[in-house]
Amino acid sequence: MAELIFALGIIGTGLLAIPVLAGSTAYAIGEGRKWPVGLSRKPKEAVAFYGVLALSVALGVGLNFTALDPIKALYWSAVINGILAAPIMTVMMPLVRRKSVWGIG
């Protein structure tokens, strides 16, 4: 019984994560490309945003049907994140101090 409850919890967590990650990806790409974004917009008003959202969900669901080991994927994504975090922060910190980057100066 414990295995069933644990499995349901993991499945539920995955089902919660897919729309959150897909939505954040769609917002990040859309805002970076200066597309109209937002779930409050109708799909005809934000075609590219909803396209990225749908593609992200499809990729997330599709990964479940591959032979990819999810634990290895989590491990390697953490390794890549650890390697890339410092250089990205080194570039970002001077940029965010410039008013011209923020569009206010």
Secondary structure, 3 states (H helix, E strand, C coil): CHHHHHHHHHHHHHHHHHHHHHHHHHHHHHHHCCCCCCCCCCCCCCHHHHHHHHHHHHHHHHHCCCCCCHHHHHHHHHHHHHHHHHHHHHHHHHHHCCHHHHCCC
